[in-house]
Amino acid sequence: MASQELVSLKVDGQVVEVGRGRLLLDVLRSLGKRVPTLCHDPRLTPYGGCRLCVVSRQDGRGGLVPSCSTPVLPGMVIETATPAVIEARRYQLRLLLLNHRLECPVCERRGDCQLQDLMYEYGVPERRLPFDRVLVPRDEASPVIVRDTEKCILCGKCVRLCDEVQGVAEIGIVSRGLNARVTTVHGAPLDCEFCGQCVDACPVGALIARRYDKPVPACMRSAVSAACTDCSAGCGVSVESYNGASLRVTSLVDDEPNHGKLCVKGRFGWDLLESPDRLTRPLVRRGTELVPVSWDEALGAVVAGLTNARESGRAIVGLGSPRMTSEAAFLFQEVLRGGLGTPHVGTGVAAGVAALVEGVMPVLGAPRSTATFADLLEAHTVLVVRGDPSRTHPLAKTQIVQGVNQRGHRLILAHASTGGLERHARPFVAVRPGTEDLLLLGLTHLVMARREDGPARFAGAPGFDAWQRDLDAYSPALVAAATGVEEATLRTIAQALVDSPSVVGVVVTAQGLAGDEAAASRAMAYLLLALDRIRGEGSGLLVLGEKGNVQGVVDMGLHPALLPGWRTAAGNGRGGQTPGPGWSCSEVLARAAAGEVGAWWIAGHDPLFAWSRSWNVREAIDGAGFVVVQDAFLTETARHADVVLPAAIFIERRGTIVGADGARRTLTAATQAPAGAAQDHDIIAEVGRWLGISLPPVDQIASGPDPEVAQTRAGRVPAFGRLGAPRVTEAAAGIIVDLSAQLFHSGCTTLRSPMLSHLAPPTALNISRTDARRAGVVNGEPVLMRTDHGEILERARISRTVRPGVAVLSRFSYSACSKAALLDEEQALVGAEIRRPV
């Protein structure tokens, strides 16, 4: 990259050289100058609204200029604290107070208000200017956010964040002068994604989170930095507490990788930690009942069950979870593989694992993404397939929206579901369910034909010649017939990708999405290789795993085919002590149901509640000789276990995780787990100690792949596998039923959050206004959904983010209500009919 041109200017008598085009405010702050702002946010387009950042320009073009929206120019002479500057700031504060209700001693933001701080700093007179304040009632209709318009200073940060970054545009500024105010369309209560960014951005008390509307003053709170583990973004959070009780969760602009952005689960879903259903004592089965026991008695029962299974010659199976920390995942597989000698370890149904191990690894040699969340903002084109990250990975969505809104970048979105991001796409392609891999291979076919250096770049690569012959079958005509996407659209997208200086390909994974995530990831890798955009500045492949530590558990070998450090679990992979590979999840279920499993250790999963109803999980649980469940709640699976061990979750945990971008993030216990609940790694280590297994201390476990293996694999020439003949299926008639993860509920754990369940009741059928009108139903009324497999009665919830022709149903609603298996992941996205019940 060419070096940036430098310009010279003088600041308070000091000559400095800075890059041309930088904002004056950034330069001044980098020099340690105190320049106040109320409307500025580094994530937003410069606004220049509050005028508190004015400085004096004395280079022949004299006067006061807003430093937040003024770029540096050669020869500038700037003074930051002249009497005129100070007086201008003081007078501007008086104007802001003109229509601001002053109640600092009792305000919810007392001690945490930027306007209050500036009043103390500049000594604004208490006497107001002679205008009457406009009275506006406090809006408490929203279940989450209280709006107090009389405290609003019209900085516009909330409005701009909602539009430029979140892409929702739920609020705006209406009217003028003293009557100007921030409001929703027609003044209705907030009905949005409830990301809470507007609350964090508000410099005063005009927007307050409902749960924290009477907080402890800021001076009495303590804050701990932690990481959210709801999805694989791993957003940085700041947890504020008082006397050990968490008060609120926020995020700072400097936090990585989210820079202050959080979703509704990350900001408001923490009330599930206070659930009265939390486990606080181990449970052991006595006859038909689970009874509380001491930790020693529970551990003794676990060790006895594992030992009996080993001595009887029946298999031992370990089912871990991407909810685990990397340290816990390593110890889990170490106890099972190294101590108990079983190769049968894995993560079960964990969306994203197959995409990395079976999708990316065979092509690139390493089960890891090559792009970061920052690349989503920098890339000129982002291609997203399989789902809408608005629902599954909100940080990815906001990064993409920022790139589109602020930089004019391009989003190409292709999936069969819905979520709201499609309105930012150019184009949105509603592919036939589960055919995204065919779409990507069709685009690869076109790209290879358009690039002059296409085949020559891969001459000699393993399998390339046969792969190229297979690719010839994926003609535009056939792919159009298979996916439902017009040939002209395929050609337009292919040309846009070829012309784009940088491309990030995003593969969304989540339980309930139709299609093969591994096939889609492989196809995306091939397309990016054909584009020569698999790595590089602003380019690469990003697989979005569903849970927080998908990448970390893969790195640590929590997979039947992988050992720690991406080593293959084959033969005697570790000095003759570790057999492999182990059983797949489907094999485990079948063999457990057949009585071949003597002990089954399940940590962080609830298969009976969350897995497909057609997989016969109940038969597998009942068929296993001994079942241990390690979780924070008495889940459906735990109710059928022999031993239940209470574990810490979310911000109660210590350790590390690895985000989808490959970055290592540290988990700090920001709040204490209930007395009696333990860290996952402590539970596993203690079981190992009781079994006499030598394990490394937690703080000595390296988080990440073996350096030698990683270096070897990273430098490997891409490999090309056989593609097989393209498949063509008929499109299902009727409404598409979408059972994938939703923004407010991404698993059975979030259902325990009163806040999230209030915002989005899981027992609801989300449909568009168009389909509701056709079916003759209104919001909140019962609606009947019928498929070839049966029918389900739910309440209709009309949503503006659901597009016509799609109905979104939480896959947990019918499970939680013990309804028949009328729908499951294998039957998802089939044609359905919705109508009013008779």
N, C-alpha and C positions, 0 to 999 in steps of 0.2 A: 504494500500500500504506500502511495506517495506521502511524504511528510507534509503536515499541514503548514500553510504559510503563516509566518509570525508577523504580528504588527506591534508597534511600540506605542505606549501611552503612559501618562503620568497620573498616579493616584496618590493624593495627599502628599505631593512632593516627591514621591518615589517613582522612578522610571522602571517599567516592567514590560516584558515581551510576552504576548499570549497569542493563541491561535486565532486567526481571523474568523469572524462569525460567531465566536462565543458570546453568550449573553453577559452583559456587564455585571449583573447580580452574581453570577457564578464566579466571575473573576474576582470581584470584591470579597466574596466570602472565602475564596481560596487564599486570599491575602490576610485573612483574619479580621476583616472589617465587619463591624456590627451594622447590618442593614436589615431592619425589621420588615416582615411581610405578613399579610393575613390572607391574601388570595392566591399566593404562589404555591405551586406544587410541581416538583421536577418531572412528574409523570404526565403533566398536562401541557397543552399549547399555551405559551405565554399570554396573559390576560390583561395585566395592567389595570386592575379594577380598584384596588384599595388605596393606591397612591402613597402607601407608607414607605415604599422602597425608593422614594425620590432621592436623587443626589444632584449636586450642582456641577454643571458643565461650564468650564471657564477657558475655552479654547477658541474664542471668537464666535462660537455658536452658543452663547451663554443661556442660562436658564436652568430650571429644574426638569430632570428627565426621569421617567420610571426605569429603574435599572433592570427590572425583571423582564422587560420587553425591548430593551435597547441593545443591539449588538455592538461590540467594540469596533472602533474605527481607528486608523492610523492617526497619531497626533492628538488624540483626546487628552484633555486635562480635567480630571475629576476630583472634586472635594466631597467627602462623605459626611462631614459633621459641621458645616458652617452654621451660623445662627439662622440663616434663611432656611436651611434644610431642617433644622430642629423645629423651627416655628411652623413650617409647612406640615411636618408630621403631627405636631401637636394639634394644629387646627383641623387636620383630617380626622384625628381621633374624636374631636368635638363633634364633627359632622356625623361620624358613625354612632356616637352616643345619642344623637338627636332622636332616633326612633328605636332605641334599645332600652328594654326594661331592666333597670339596675336593681338587682337583688343579690349581690355577690355573696353575702354571708350565708344565704340559704340556697343558693343555686346548686344544681347537681354537679356543675363543673367547677365548684369552688376549689381554688388551688391548682386547677388544671385548665385555666382559661387564658388563651393568648391575649385576648383583648384586655383582660384584667392586668396581666403582666405589663403590657404596654402603657396602661394608665398609670401604674406605679412608676414606670421608667421615665415617662415624659411629664408627669405631674399635671395632668389635664385638670383644669378648674372644675369644681363640682357644679357650678352654675351652668345650666343648659342654655343653648341658643333658644330664642323665643318662638318655638313651634310646639304644637300639641302632638303628642305621640299617637300614632294610629293604633287603636285597640283591635286585636285579633284573638279569638278564642284559642286556647291550647287544644291541639288535636291529639286525642288519646284513643282514637278509634282503632289504630293498628295494634295487633297483638305483640309487636316487636319494637317498633320505633315510635317515640313520642315526638311530635313536632310542636315547637313553641316559637311561633312566628314573631312574637314581640321581642325575642332576643336575637333574631336573624340580622346579620350585618350585610347581607347580599354580596358576600365575597364570591359566590358562584361556584365554589369548589365542588359542592355536592352535585350540582347540575352537570358540571363538566365531567366529573368522574363517571356519573351514571351514563352519560352519552359517549364520551371519547374512549373510556376504558372498559366499562361494563357492557356497553352496547345496548342498553335497555331503554334509556331516555324516558324513565318513569316520571321525572319531575322537570319543571322548567320555571323560569321567572316570568311572571305576568304583571301587567299594569306598569305604571311609571311613578317616579318621584317618591313621596312618602307612602304611597299606596302600593308600591312594588313589593312583591312577595314571591317566595318559592312555594310552588304548590303542584299538585297532580292535575291530570285532565279532569275538568269539571269539579275540582276540589274533592274528589273521592278519596277514600282511605288508600294507603299504599297497598299495591298488589303487584309485587315485583319478585326478584330473586332473593331479596333480603340478604345481600352480601354484607351490608353494614359499612361499606366504604364511606358512605355519606356521613355516618355517625363519627367515624374516625377522623374524617377530613374537617369536620366542622370545628372552627377555632373557638367557638363559644358554646352556649348551652341551648342552641336552637334545635339540635337533634340529639336525642338521648335514647340509648337502648333500654327497652322496657325493663329488663331484668335488673338493670343497674341505675334505675332512676332515683335511688336514694343511696348513693355510694359513700364509702368512707372518704374523707378529704384526701387529696392526692399526697399530701405530706405524710400521711399515716400509712400509705400502702407500700408494699414491696413488690418488685417486678422480677420475674425470672424468664429468661429466654428459653424457648423450647421449639419443638417442631411438631406440626400436625401430621398425623399418620392416617387420615381418612382415605386418601388416595396416594398415588405414587408421585405426586408433585413434591410432597414434603415441605410445605410452606412453613416459613419461620413465624412464630407467634410469640407474643409477650403476655405472660399470665400474671395479672395483678392480684395480690391477696392481702389479707389482713388477719392476723392471729390464726394463720393456717387455713383459712377459708378463702377459696378463690372468689374474686369479685367480678372480674371481667377478663376477656381474652381479646387482645388487639394485635396489630402488626405494625411494625415500623417501616418507614420508606426504605431504610437501609437493609432490611431483612432480605436474605436470599432464600429461594429464587423469586419470591413473590413481590418484593418491594411494597409492602403494605397492603397487598390485595389478599382477601380471604373470601371463602364462600360461606354460605349460611351454616353449613355443618361445622366448619372450622371456627366460626365466630360465636355461634349461638348454641351449638349442639352439645356443649360440655355438661349441661345439666343432667345428662344420663349418668355421670359419675356419682351423682347424689341419689341415684335410684334406691328405693328401699329394697329392691330385689338383689342388690349386690351380695355375693357370697362372702362371708367373713370367717367361715370355719370349714375345714375339710369334711367331706361326707363319705361314709362307707355303707355299703348295702348290708342290711341285716334282714334276711328273708326277702320280703317284698318292699321294705322301706329303706330309704337313705337316712342315716342318722348322723348327727354331728359327732366328730371325734377329734382327738388331738392330732397335731401334725405328725408326731411320732407313730401313732397308730395308723394313720393314713399312709405314710411312707412305707411302713412295714407291710401293709396290704398290697401296695403297688409292687414292691420288690418280690413278695411271695408270688403274686400273679405272673410277673415276668419270668421268674425263675421256674415256676411250674410249667409254663409254656415251653421254655427252652429244654427242660429235662424230658418233657413228653414228646419232643420232636415236632411239635406243631409250630407253625410260623408265628413270628412276632412282627407286627406292622406298626410303623410310626407315621402318623399323619400330622404334620406341622402346618404352619400358616404364614402367609406374607404379613400377618399382623405381628409376628415375632420380630424382635430385634435380630441383627446379624449375629450377635454373640449367642443368643438363645438358639438360633437356627444351627449354628456350628456345634454347640454342645449337644443338641438334640440328636443330630445325625451321628455324632461321635459316640454317644452312649449306645445308640442302636447298632451302628455299624462296627465300631471298634470294640465296644464292650460286650454286646449281646450277639454279635456276629450275624446280624440280619441285614440283607441289602434292601429290604422293603421299606424305604423311607420316601417321603414326598410331601407335596402340598395339596393333594387331592384336586378339587375343582377350584383352581386359583387362576382367574383370568389374567393373562399376560405371560405366564410361565411358558406355555407351549409356543407362544409367539416368539419368545426369545430363544428357547432351546431347540425347538423343531423348525422354527421359521427363519430366524436371523443367523443362527450359528452354522447351519450347513452351507450357507452362502458366503458369509464374511469370516467364519472361523471362530467368532467370539459371540456369546449370547448377550449382547449389549447394544444399546442404541448408539448412534454416532452423532446425534444432534442434541442440543440443550434447549431449555425453555427460553433462554435468551435468543437463540436462533429463530424462534417463532416470531419474535419481534423484528429481527433483522432481515429475514428472508423476503425476497421480492415476491415469491409465490409459495404458498403453503397448500399442500394437497392433503386433505383429511378424508379417511375412509372408515367405514364400518359403524360409526356412531357419531353423536354430537357431544363434544367435550363440554358443552354448556351443562350437561347433566352428569357427566362422569368425571371430568377433570377441569373444573372451572378456571384454574390458573391458565391452562393452555388456551382456553377460550378467550380470556381477557388479553393475553399476549397477542393472539391473532387479531382481535378486534382493534387493539391499539395500532398494530401495523397497518390495518386497513384504513382506519379513521384518521390517523395522524401522519402516515407516511405514504398513503396511496398504494399500498401493496395489495396483492391479489390473493383471495381465498378461493380454492376450488374444493367443494364439499360433495362427497358421494356416499350415500348410505340410504337405507330404507326406512329408518326411524324418523324421529322428529326431536326438536329441542329449542329452536329459535335462532340458531346461528345461521340458518340458511338465508336469512334476509341480508346477511353481509357477504354472501358468496357470489362469485362471478365465474362459473355458474354453480347452482346447486343441482346435483344430479340424483334424482330419486331412483336408484338402481333397484332391480328385483332383489328381494331378500336373499342374502348369502352369496351374491355373485360378485362381490368386490374384487376377488382375486382374478376373475375373468376380465373385469374392466381394466385392471392394472396390466395384465398381460396383453390385452388388446392395445393399450397405450404404448407398451413397450415395443410391440410390433411396429407401430407407426413411428415411434421415435428412432428405432434402429434404421428405418428406411429414410428418415430425414437427415440423420447425422452422417456426414461424409466419411467420418472416421469410424463409423459404427463397428462392423465386424473386426476390423484390423486391430482395434485396441485390445481385443480379448483373444487374439490368436495365441494358442498354446495354453489357455486357461483350462483347468480340468473340466471335462464334460461339455465344453462350449459348442462344439460342432453338432453334437446330437441335440443339445438344447436349442440351437438355432433352427434346426430342422423341425423340432416340435413347435417352435414359436410361429412358424409359417402358417400353422393351422388356425391361429388366432387372428383371422382376418377381420377387418372392420365390420363386414356384413354379418359374420357369424357371431361376433361379440355383441353387436347391436341386438341380434335376435335373442341371445342368451341373457342379456342384462336389462333389456328394455330401453337402452340409451340409443338415441339416433346416431347414425354414422357421422353426420355433419358435426354433432356435438363432440364425438370422439376425436375427430380430426382437429377441431378448434382447440380442445384441451391439449392435445399432443403438441400442437404448434406453440401454444402459450408456454408449455413446459420447456420446449427446446429453446425458445427465445429468452427465457428468464435467466438473469445472471446468477441467481441463487434459488434453490428449491429445498424445502423441508417436506418430507413425506411423513405423515402422522397416521399410525394405526391405533385406533381406539379399541380397547378390550374391556369387556364387562360381562358378567354372567347374564345370560338372557339374550345377548346379541346373536343373531342368526349367522351361520356360516362358520368357516374354519379359520380361526385367528392365525394359525401357523401358515396356512396357505396364503392368506392375505399379506402377512409380513414378508414371506419369501418373495411374493410377486412385487411388493413395494421395493424390496432390496434390488431385484432385477431391474425395475424401472429406473431407480436412481443410479444404478451402475451404467445403464444405457445412456442416461443423461450426463454422466460424469459428475454427479452431484451427491455421491454417497458420503463424502466427507468434504470439509472445507468451511471457509467463513460463511456463515449464514446458510449452510446446506447440511443435509444429512437425514438419517432415519430416526424417528422417535416413536418407540412403542410405549404406549401409555398403559402400564399395568393397573389393574383395578385397585388393589390394596397397597398399603404404605410401603412395604419392603419387598416387593416382587423381585427387584434386581438383587437386593442383598441376600435373599434366601437362595437364589440361583448361584450367586458367587460363593456361598457357603456350602454348596453341595446338598441342599435339601431337595433332592430330585433323584428318582430311581436310576437315572442314567448318568448322573454327574457326581463327582467327588468335589470336595472343596477346591477352589481355584480353577474351575472349569476342566478338571481332569476327567477323562472318561471312566465311568464305572464299568469296566469290562474285565472278566477273568479275575486274576489276583492283582487288582489294581494297587494294593498297598501292602507289598511284601508278603503276599499270601494270606493276609489276615482278613481281607474284606472281599467277599464275593460280590458279583454284580453282573448285569444290572438287576434292579428290583422290579417288582410288579407295578404295572400302571394302576391308576385309580379304578378303572373298570375291572381289572383282574382282581384287585383287592376285594371289591364288593362281591364278585362272583365266588371267590374262594372262601370268603368269610361266610357267605350264605350257605356254602357247601360244608361248613364245619372245619375247614383247613386252617383257620387262624386261631391260635391259642391265646394271643394277647394283642390288644389293639389300643394304642396310646394316641389319643386325639387331643391336639392342643390348638385352641383358637379357631375351631370350626364347629358348626352346628349342622351336620349333614342332614339330619332328619327334618329340620325346618327349612333349610335354604336350598338344598339340592333338588334336582329334578325328581318329580314324583314317579317317573318311570324307571328309575335306577334301582328300585327295590332296596333302599338303604335300610329300612326297618328289618328286612330279612337278614341283611349283613350284620347289623348290630346284634340281633338276637342269636345269630349263628356263631359269633365270636365267643371264645371261651371266657375271656376276661377283658373288660373295657375300662379304660381310664380316660376321664375327660378333664382337661385343664382349661378353665375359663373363668370369666368374671361373674357370670350369671348361671343360674340353674336352667340351662337351655333344654330344648326338647331332647337333644341327644344325651345331655347330662342326666336327665330323668331316668334313662335306661342304662346308665353306667353302673359299674361296680364300685368305683372310687371317683370322687369329684374333688379336684384341687383348685382352690380359689386363687386367681391371678390378678395382678395389676394390669391396667390398660391405659392407652392413650398417654396423657401428660403425667400419669403417675409413674411412668417407666423410666429406666436408665439404660443407656447403651447407645447403639448407632443403627441407622438405617441407610440405605442407598436409594436415592431417588431414581425416577425413570431416566434422568439425564446423566446418571452415573456418578453424581456428586454424593459424597458421604456427609451425612447430617447427624449431629449429636443430639440425643434425647436427654434432657435434664428433667428430673422429677420435679415438676413445677407445683405439684400438689401431692399430698400424701394419700396413698391407697388406704382403704379401710383397714382397721386393725384386723389381722388374721389373713389378709391377702398378701401374696408374695410375688416378687419379680419372677418372670418366666425362667430366666437363666439361673436364678437361685434354686427354684424347684427342680430343674433338670440336673443341676450340679449335685444337689442333695441326693437325688435318686441314684446318680452315678456313684456317690460316696458310699451309700448303703450297699451298692452292688460290688464295691471294691474296685471301681474303674478309675484309673488315673486320668485326670482332666486338667487342662491348663487354667490358670486364673483368668477371670473374665477380662481384666484389664490387659492381658497379654495376648488376646485373640486378635489377629490381624483382620481388619474388615476390608475385604476385597479379594480379587483373584491373585493367584500365585504370580509374582512379577515375571518369572521366566516364561510361564505358560502364556500370560497376557501378552508379553512382547512377541513371542513366537506367533501367536494367533493373529495379533493385530497386523503383523507384516505379511501374513499369508496371502497368496494370490486368490481372488474370489473363485469359488467353485460353482459350477452350473449343473443342476440336477435335471432329470427328465421331467417334462411337464405333463405328459399324458394328453389324451384327446380332450378337447373342450366339451363340456356338458351343456345341454340346452334343455330347460324345463319350462313348462307352461306357467304363466303368471296366475296366481290365485285370484279369484274374483271376490269382490267385497272389501270391507274395511281391513286394513293391516293391523294386527294386534301386536303391540310393542311391549315386551315384558322385561326390557333391560333396565339397568339402574336409573334412578331418578335423582334429580338434584337434591331433594330433601331427604331421600332415603336410599342409601347405597348398600344396605345389608340389614341383617336382623338386629344388630346392635343399636343402630340409630332409631329403631322403633321404640326404644326405651327412653328417648328424649321427649319430655312433654312439650317442649318448645317446637321441635320439628314435627311432631305428630299433630300439634295444633295448627301449624302453618299448612301442612299437607297431610290430611288424613290418609293413611295407607289404604283404607278400604274405599277407594273411589276409582271411577273410570274417567280418565281425562280425555276429553274430546274437543274438537274445534267448534266454534259457534256455527259454522256451516253445517257440519254433520249433526249437531244438536237440533238445528232447525229442521233438517230433513227427517230426523227421527221423531220430531215432535216432543222433545224433552227440554226442560229448563234446568238451570243450575240448581243442584241439590236434590232433584227428583230421582226416583228409582229409574234405572235403565237396564234393559235386558240385553246381554250380549250372547249371541248364539254362533257356534262353529259346528263343524262336522263331528266334533268330539263331545258336544253337549252345550250347556248354557250356564251363564253366571249372572246373578242379579247384584248390581252395585248401584251406588249413587253417582249421578253424573256430576262431573266437575269441568265446567267450560274453561278452557285455557287458551290464551292468545298465542302461546308458544307451540301448540299442537297444530300441525297443518291438516287440512282436510284430507280425508281418506285414511287417517291413522288414529287408533285408539290406544292410549297408554294406560297400562294396568300394572300396578305393583305386583311383582311375582310373589310377594309375601302376603297379600291380602287374602287370597283363597287358601294359602297354606295355614295362616294364622287362624282362620275360621274353620279349619278342618274340613274344607269342602273337597269334593271329589277331584280327581286328577283330570280335570277337563282341559287344562292347558298346562304346558310345561315348556322348558327351553327347547326341546326337540320339536315342539309343535308351534313355537313362537312365529309370529309374523305370517300367520296363515290368514286366508280370507274369512271375514266374520260379518255378521249382520247385527246392527244395534237398533233397538226400537223401544218404545214405551211398553212396559208390561201390561198385559190385559187386566 
